[in-house]
Amino acid sequence: MISERVSRSNRHREAKVSCRLFFFLVYIALVRTQTPPTFEGPTFSEPISNVTVPVGREAVLACVVDDLSTYKVAWLRVNTQTILTIANHVITKNHRIGVTHTDHRTWYLHIREVRQLDQGDYMCQINTDPMKSQVGYLDVVVPPDILDYPTSTDMVVREGSNVTLRCAATGSPAPNIIWRRESGELILVGNKEVANVEGPVFNITKVNRLHMGPYLCIASNGVPPTVSKRIMLVVHFPPMIWIQNQLVGAQIGQQITLECLSEAYPKSINYWTKENNEIISNGGKYELVLVDNIYKVHMKLTIKEVNMADFQTYKCVSKNSLGGTDGGIKLYHIPTPTMPSTTTTTIIPTVTRVEKKQKTRQKPAATAQPSSNVVAELQAATKSRDRGLQLRGPPNDETINNEIAGGDNARERISSGIGSLGNSRSDNSAHSMSSKGVSVMLTGKYSAQLAVATILVVLS
């Protein structure tokens, strides 16, 4: 009896359980048919933008998440697998790291005082299953910096030797290096001149004095500021002298300046000497001027009120530790020009009556000196007389006596003409009338006698 009761009770219990299981399965089936699609969870709305920032500044990376719900956002350093932040909490002990967000949608990772070691990949991660993440890159740029140790310093070389200038610089990205003269002048490279030379190494073959001066090594990579270093190149060479005029002339009492151009480095001692090697000092009769420009010296010697003792050879001398040289300038005498004396011969013509009246004007008291036109006409009359004698043939004694007698009469007429010239003097038109009168007489009967008389007056 007891065993039957037990078995009946067990069967009843199993029936209840089976019934309950059946209803549960039916309920599950009904629920599945009425439940909406499964929830996908949070998603990234956009990729993380890469960021470039100069060293020392603050870098900010942004991660935008939609439908975050109760999930958490974390930032990690990919290179070191370091968790930086989770939600609003900073996990790392780096005090330069920070995190902020905007409405739990945009999450910002802050890196203050960025260092070059901070460069690399950073991950934004959502703690879903499976995990969701995306990566952004931080590029840290570094302005150029010139390293002192590998870079050349000021150099001193002998002329004709080879020179190598070096410039080492760091930066991110790697900087470009150019060489330039500080003064802006062109650089002599081989047989040509260029404004600058590119590259960390600058070679100069057979350096000369034209290469002397300060150079700038300039490093730049697009990240300000650009930096430079000044390197002074000094070339040593013995003195050389150039003289433009080795012969200089001067007159007595004149002031004269002698000039020389000297080139030397190290800087030279420069002075002037006379023929007897006496050094000329500044002051008194002499004035010395030296114009210095790096390795060039313009020497000037001014001699005041030159006299005969100053006409000699002067030397400009230049000396330094590598040698010495000199150049000579000869000062010679230029005679003072004198004005030549002139002698004036006065010939007084015979004044005759003029047919046409001329208007005269009053002049100051006249002298007995005739004009140059009258003298020229008398000379022409003499030539006319000679031609007349040639045409008439050799004269006889009677002809000569007649001409002498006529000459006495002409002498009397000339004497009366002198008296009239002493009282008055006619103008240019009067001279013209006198010329016409002489012409009339020469064409008349007594032209030969007048010519002879004129010659006698001149000879007397």
C-alpha positions as CSV (number, residue, x, y, z in Angstrom):
1,M,0.0,0.0,0.0
2,I,2.7,2.4,1.0
3,S,4.7,1.7,-2.1
4,E,1.8,2.3,-4.4
5,R,1.1,5.7,-2.7
6,V,4.7,6.7,-3.2
7,S,4.7,5.7,-6.9
8,R,1.4,7.5,-7.4
9,S,2.8,10.7,-5.8
10,N,5.9,10.6,-8.0
11,R,3.9,10.3,-11.2
12,H,1.7,13.2,-10.1
13,R,4.8,15.4,-9.4
14,E,6.4,14.5,-12.8
15,A,3.2,15.4,-14.5
16,K,3.2,18.8,-12.9
17,V,6.8,19.4,-13.8
18,S,6.2,18.4,-17.4
19,C,3.2,20.7,-17.5
20,R,5.2,23.6,-16.1
21,L,8.1,23.0,-18.6
22,F,5.6,22.9,-21.4
23,F,4.1,26.2,-20.5
24,F,7.6,27.7,-20.1
25,L,8.7,26.6,-23.5
26,V,5.4,28.0,-25.0
27,Y,6.1,31.3,-23.2
28,I,9.6,31.5,-24.5
29,A,8.4,30.8,-28.0
30,L,5.8,33.5,-27.7
31,V,8.3,36.0,-26.3
32,R,10.8,35.4,-29.1
33,T,8.2,36.0,-31.8
34,Q,7.2,39.3,-30.2
35,T,10.8,40.7,-29.3
36,P,12.3,43.5,-31.6
37,P,15.7,42.9,-33.3
38,T,18.8,42.5,-31.1
39,F,20.5,45.8,-29.9
40,E,24.0,46.3,-31.7
41,G,25.6,48.5,-29.1
42,P,27.8,51.7,-29.4
43,T,29.5,52.6,-32.7
44,F,32.2,55.1,-33.9
45,S,30.7,57.9,-36.0
46,E,34.0,59.0,-37.5
47,P,37.7,58.0,-37.5
48,I,40.3,59.7,-35.3
49,S,42.1,62.5,-37.0
50,N,45.9,62.4,-37.0
51,V,47.4,65.3,-35.1
52,T,50.7,67.2,-35.7
53,V,51.9,69.5,-33.0
54,P,55.3,71.1,-32.2
55,V,57.2,69.9,-29.2
56,G,56.2,71.7,-26.0
57,R,52.7,72.4,-27.1
58,E,49.4,70.6,-26.1
59,A,48.1,67.7,-28.3
60,V,44.3,66.8,-28.3
61,L,42.9,63.6,-29.9
62,A,39.1,63.3,-30.4
63,C,37.1,60.0,-30.4
64,V,33.4,60.3,-31.4
65,V,31.0,57.5,-30.2
66,D,27.3,57.1,-30.9
67,D,24.9,55.2,-28.6
68,L,27.4,54.6,-25.9
69,S,24.7,53.8,-23.3
70,T,26.3,52.3,-20.2
71,Y,29.5,51.2,-21.9
72,K,32.9,52.8,-21.2
73,V,35.5,54.5,-23.4
74,A,39.2,54.0,-22.7
75,W,42.4,55.6,-24.2
76,L,45.5,53.4,-24.6
77,R,49.1,54.0,-25.9
78,V,49.6,51.4,-28.6
79,N,53.4,51.3,-28.6
80,T,53.7,50.5,-24.9
81,Q,50.2,48.9,-24.4
82,T,49.5,51.3,-21.6
83,I,46.0,52.2,-20.4
84,L,45.8,56.0,-20.1
85,T,42.2,56.7,-19.2
86,I,38.9,54.8,-18.6
87,A,35.7,56.9,-18.8
88,N,36.4,60.1,-16.7
89,H,39.3,58.6,-14.8
90,V,43.0,59.0,-15.6
91,I,44.7,55.6,-15.0
92,T,48.4,56.4,-15.8
93,K,50.6,58.3,-13.4
94,N,51.7,60.7,-16.1
95,H,50.6,64.1,-14.9
96,R,50.6,65.4,-18.5
97,I,47.7,63.2,-19.5
98,G,44.0,64.3,-19.2
99,V,40.6,63.3,-20.5
100,T,37.3,65.3,-21.2
101,H,34.1,64.6,-23.0
102,T,31.1,66.4,-24.6
103,D,27.7,64.8,-23.7
104,H,29.3,61.3,-23.4
105,R,29.7,61.4,-27.2
106,T,33.0,63.0,-28.0
107,W,35.9,61.9,-25.8
108,Y,39.1,64.0,-25.8
109,L,42.6,62.8,-24.9
110,H,44.8,65.7,-23.7
111,I,48.7,65.5,-23.7
112,R,50.2,68.6,-22.3
113,E,53.8,69.8,-22.9
114,V,54.3,67.3,-25.7
115,R,57.7,65.6,-26.0
116,Q,59.2,64.0,-29.0
117,L,58.8,60.6,-27.1
118,D,55.0,61.1,-27.1
119,Q,54.9,60.6,-30.9
120,G,53.1,57.4,-32.0
121,D,49.7,55.6,-32.2
122,Y,46.9,56.1,-29.7
123,M,43.8,53.9,-29.4
124,C,40.2,54.7,-28.5
125,Q,38.4,51.5,-27.1
126,I,34.8,50.6,-26.1
127,N,34.4,47.7,-23.7
128,T,31.8,45.8,-25.8
129,D,32.0,42.1,-26.5
130,P,33.8,41.8,-28.8
131,M,35.8,45.0,-28.1
132,K,35.5,47.9,-30.5
133,S,38.5,50.3,-31.1
134,Q,40.1,52.7,-33.6
135,V,43.6,54.3,-33.8
136,G,44.9,57.9,-34.4
137,Y,48.5,59.0,-34.9
138,L,50.3,61.9,-33.0
139,D,53.2,63.5,-34.9
140,V,55.5,65.6,-32.8
141,V,57.6,68.1,-34.9
142,V,60.7,69.6,-33.5
143,P,62.3,72.8,-34.7
144,P,65.9,72.6,-35.9
145,D,68.8,72.8,-33.5
146,I,72.5,73.1,-34.5
147,L,74.8,70.9,-32.5
148,D,77.9,72.7,-31.2
149,Y,80.3,69.7,-31.0
150,P,80.2,68.4,-34.7
151,T,79.8,71.9,-36.1
152,S,82.9,73.8,-37.2
153,T,84.1,76.8,-35.1
154,D,86.1,79.9,-36.3
155,M,89.0,78.8,-38.5
156,V,92.4,80.3,-39.3
157,V,94.1,78.9,-42.4
158,R,97.0,79.9,-44.7
159,E,96.2,81.1,-48.2
160,G,96.2,78.3,-50.8
161,S,95.2,75.5,-48.4
162,N,92.0,73.4,-48.5
163,V,89.2,74.1,-46.0
164,T,86.1,72.1,-44.9
165,L,83.3,73.7,-42.9
166,R,80.7,71.4,-41.2
167,C,77.3,72.1,-39.8
168,A,75.3,69.4,-37.8
169,A,71.6,69.9,-36.9
170,T,68.8,67.9,-35.5
171,G,65.0,68.3,-35.8
172,S,61.8,66.6,-36.9
173,P,61.6,66.5,-39.8
174,A,65.3,66.4,-40.6
175,P,66.4,70.0,-41.3
176,N,67.9,71.4,-44.5
177,I,71.2,73.2,-44.2
178,I,72.6,76.0,-46.4
179,W,75.7,78.2,-46.2
180,R,75.6,81.9,-46.9
181,R,77.9,84.9,-46.4
182,E,76.8,87.1,-43.5
183,S,77.3,90.2,-45.6
184,G,75.1,88.8,-48.4
185,E,78.0,88.8,-50.9
186,L,78.4,86.0,-53.4
187,I,80.5,82.9,-52.5
188,L,83.4,82.0,-54.8
189,V,83.1,78.3,-55.6
190,G,85.7,77.2,-58.2
191,N,85.4,79.6,-61.2
192,K,81.9,80.9,-60.4
193,E,80.1,82.8,-57.7
194,V,76.9,81.6,-56.0
195,A,74.5,83.0,-53.5
196,N,74.6,80.0,-51.2
197,V,75.8,76.4,-50.9
198,E,73.6,73.5,-49.8
199,G,74.5,70.6,-47.6
200,P,76.0,70.1,-44.1
201,V,79.6,70.1,-45.5
202,F,81.1,73.1,-47.4
203,N,84.5,72.4,-49.1
204,I,86.7,75.2,-50.3
205,T,89.7,74.3,-52.5
206,K,92.8,76.5,-52.4
207,V,91.3,79.2,-50.2
208,N,92.3,82.8,-50.9
209,R,91.8,86.2,-49.3
210,L,88.5,86.6,-51.2
211,H,87.0,83.8,-49.1
212,M,87.8,85.6,-45.9
213,G,84.9,86.7,-43.7
214,P,82.0,85.4,-41.6
215,Y,79.7,82.6,-42.9
216,L,76.3,81.5,-41.7
217,C,75.2,77.9,-41.3
218,I,71.4,78.0,-41.6
219,A,69.1,75.1,-40.6
220,S,65.4,75.0,-41.3
221,N,62.7,72.3,-41.6
222,G,59.4,74.2,-41.8
223,V,59.0,74.4,-38.0
224,P,59.8,77.8,-36.6
225,P,62.2,79.1,-35.6
226,T,64.9,78.7,-38.2
227,V,68.4,78.7,-36.5
228,S,71.9,79.7,-37.7
229,K,75.4,79.7,-36.5
230,R,78.2,82.2,-37.4
231,I,81.6,80.8,-38.4
232,M,84.5,83.1,-39.1
233,L,87.0,82.1,-41.8
234,V,90.3,83.9,-41.4
235,V,93.0,83.6,-44.2
236,H,96.6,84.5,-43.4
237,F,98.9,85.9,-46.2
238,P,101.9,88.2,-46.4
239,P,101.6,91.8,-47.4
240,M,101.0,92.9,-51.0
241,I,101.1,96.5,-52.3
242,W,99.4,98.1,-55.4
243,I,100.3,101.5,-56.7
244,Q,98.1,103.1,-59.4
245,N,100.5,106.0,-60.3
246,Q,104.2,105.4,-59.8
247,L,105.1,108.8,-61.4
248,V,103.4,112.0,-60.0
249,G,104.2,115.5,-61.1
250,A,103.7,118.7,-59.2
251,Q,104.6,122.4,-59.4
252,I,106.3,124.5,-56.7
253,G,103.9,125.5,-54.0
254,Q,101.3,123.0,-55.0
255,Q,99.7,120.4,-52.6
256,I,100.0,116.8,-53.8
257,T,98.7,113.4,-52.4
258,L,100.4,110.1,-53.0
259,E,98.4,106.8,-52.6
260,C,99.1,103.1,-52.0
261,L,96.8,100.1,-51.5
262,S,98.1,97.4,-49.1
263,E,96.6,93.9,-48.4
264,A,97.8,91.7,-45.6
265,Y,96.5,89.5,-42.7
266,P,97.3,89.4,-39.9
267,K,97.0,93.2,-40.0
268,S,100.1,94.9,-41.2
269,I,102.2,97.9,-40.0
270,N,102.1,100.6,-42.6
271,Y,104.3,103.7,-43.0
272,W,106.0,106.0,-45.5
273,T,109.7,106.7,-46.1
274,K,111.8,109.1,-48.1
275,E,114.7,108.3,-50.4
276,N,117.1,108.1,-47.5
277,N,114.8,105.6,-45.7
278,E,113.7,108.3,-43.2
279,I,110.3,107.5,-41.8
280,I,107.8,110.3,-42.4
281,S,105.7,111.2,-39.4
282,N,102.3,112.9,-39.4
283,G,102.2,116.6,-38.8
284,G,103.6,119.8,-40.2
285,K,104.4,119.5,-43.8
286,Y,103.0,116.0,-44.1
287,E,99.5,114.5,-43.5
288,L,99.2,110.7,-43.2
289,V,95.8,108.9,-43.6
290,L,95.2,105.2,-43.2
291,V,91.7,103.7,-44.2
292,D,91.4,100.1,-42.8
293,N,88.9,97.5,-44.1
294,I,89.5,93.9,-42.7
295,Y,92.7,93.0,-44.6
296,K,92.9,96.1,-46.9
297,V,94.6,99.4,-46.0
298,H,94.4,102.5,-48.2
299,M,97.5,104.7,-47.5
300,K,97.6,108.4,-48.3
301,L,100.5,110.8,-48.0
302,T,99.7,114.5,-48.5
303,I,102.6,117.0,-49.0
304,K,101.8,120.6,-48.5
305,E,103.4,123.5,-50.4
306,V,105.8,121.4,-52.5
307,N,109.4,122.8,-52.9
308,M,112.5,121.6,-54.8
309,A,113.6,119.4,-51.9
310,D,110.4,117.4,-52.1
311,F,111.0,116.1,-55.6
312,Q,112.3,112.6,-54.8
313,T,111.1,109.0,-54.5
314,Y,108.7,108.0,-51.7
315,K,108.1,104.5,-50.4
316,C,105.0,103.0,-48.8
317,V,106.0,100.1,-46.6
318,S,103.8,97.2,-45.3
319,K,104.9,94.5,-42.9
320,N,103.3,91.7,-40.8
321,S,104.4,88.4,-39.2
322,L,104.5,86.6,-42.5
323,G,106.7,89.1,-44.4
324,G,106.9,92.6,-45.8
325,T,107.0,94.6,-49.0
326,D,107.1,98.2,-50.3
327,G,106.4,100.3,-53.4
328,G,107.9,103.5,-54.7
329,I,106.3,106.6,-56.1
330,K,108.5,109.3,-57.8
331,L,107.5,112.9,-57.4
332,Y,108.9,115.0,-60.2
333,H,108.9,118.8,-61.0
334,I,106.6,120.4,-63.4
335,P,107.9,123.9,-64.4
336,T,105.5,126.8,-63.9
337,P,104.5,128.2,-67.3
338,T,105.5,131.8,-68.1
339,M,103.5,134.3,-70.4
340,P,105.6,135.3,-73.6
341,S,106.3,139.1,-74.1
342,T,104.9,140.7,-77.3
343,T,106.4,143.6,-79.4
344,T,104.1,146.0,-81.3
345,T,105.3,147.9,-84.4
346,T,103.4,151.1,-85.2
347,I,102.9,152.1,-88.9
348,I,101.1,155.4,-89.5
349,P,99.5,155.7,-92.9
350,T,98.8,158.9,-95.0
351,V,95.4,160.3,-94.5
352,T,93.7,161.6,-97.7
353,R,90.4,163.2,-98.4
354,V,87.5,160.8,-98.6
355,E,84.9,161.4,-101.3
356,K,81.9,160.1,-99.2
357,K,81.1,161.6,-95.9
358,Q,80.9,159.2,-92.9
359,K,79.1,159.8,-89.6
360,T,81.5,159.6,-86.7
361,R,81.0,159.4,-83.0
362,Q,83.0,161.0,-80.2
363,K,85.7,158.7,-78.7
364,P,88.2,159.1,-75.9
365,A,91.5,160.7,-76.6
366,A,93.2,158.7,-79.4
367,T,96.8,157.5,-79.6
368,A,99.0,157.6,-82.7
369,Q,98.8,153.8,-83.1
370,P,96.9,152.7,-86.4
371,S,94.6,149.8,-86.6
372,S,95.7,146.4,-87.8
373,N,93.6,146.8,-91.0
374,V,95.8,149.8,-92.0
375,V,99.0,147.8,-91.4
376,A,97.7,145.0,-93.5
377,E,96.8,147.3,-96.4
378,L,100.2,149.0,-96.3
379,Q,101.8,145.5,-96.6
380,A,99.6,144.8,-99.6
381,A,100.7,148.2,-101.1
382,T,104.4,147.2,-100.7
383,K,103.7,143.9,-102.6
384,S,101.9,145.9,-105.3
385,R,104.9,148.2,-105.7
386,D,107.2,145.2,-106.1
387,R,105.0,143.8,-108.8
388,G,105.0,147.2,-110.5
389,L,108.8,147.4,-110.5
390,Q,109.0,144.0,-112.1
391,L,106.6,145.0,-114.9
392,R,108.5,148.2,-115.6
393,G,111.9,146.5,-115.8
394,P,115.2,147.6,-114.2
395,P,115.1,151.3,-113.2
396,N,117.6,153.9,-114.6
397,D,119.3,156.7,-112.7
398,E,116.8,159.3,-113.7
399,T,113.8,157.2,-112.5
400,I,115.5,156.6,-109.1
401,N,116.1,160.3,-108.6
402,N,112.5,161.1,-109.4
403,E,111.3,158.5,-106.9
404,I,113.6,159.9,-104.2
405,A,112.3,163.3,-104.9
406,G,108.7,162.0,-104.7
407,G,109.7,160.2,-101.5
408,D,110.7,163.5,-99.9
409,N,107.3,165.0,-100.8
410,A,105.5,161.9,-99.4
411,R,107.5,162.2,-96.2
412,E,106.2,165.7,-95.7
413,R,102.6,164.5,-96.3
414,I,103.1,161.6,-93.8
415,S,104.4,164.1,-91.2
416,S,101.2,166.3,-91.7
417,G,99.2,163.1,-91.4
418,I,100.8,162.3,-88.0
419,G,99.8,165.7,-86.7
420,S,96.2,165.2,-87.7
421,L,96.1,161.7,-86.0
422,G,97.4,163.2,-82.8
423,N,94.3,165.5,-82.5
424,S,91.5,163.0,-83.3
425,R,90.9,159.4,-84.0
426,S,88.2,158.0,-86.3
427,D,86.1,154.9,-85.7
428,N,85.9,151.7,-87.7
429,S,84.2,153.4,-90.6
430,A,86.9,156.1,-90.6
431,H,89.5,153.3,-90.9
432,S,87.6,151.9,-93.9
433,M,87.7,155.4,-95.5
434,S,91.4,155.6,-94.9
435,S,91.8,152.3,-96.6
436,K,89.9,153.5,-99.6
437,G,92.1,156.6,-99.7
438,V,95.2,154.5,-99.8
439,S,93.7,152.4,-102.5
440,V,93.1,155.5,-104.6
441,M,96.6,156.7,-104.2
442,L,98.1,153.3,-105.1
443,T,96.1,153.3,-108.4
444,G,97.1,156.9,-109.2
445,K,100.2,158.3,-110.8
446,Y,102.4,158.3,-107.7
447,S,101.8,154.8,-106.4
448,A,105.5,153.8,-106.8
449,Q,106.7,157.0,-105.0
450,L,104.3,156.5,-102.1
451,A,105.5,152.9,-101.6
452,V,109.1,154.0,-101.5
453,A,108.4,156.8,-99.1
454,T,106.5,154.4,-96.8
455,I,109.4,152.0,-96.7
456,L,111.8,154.8,-95.9
457,V,109.6,156.0,-93.0
458,V,109.5,152.4,-91.6
459,L,113.3,152.0,-91.9
460,S,114.0,155.3,-90.2
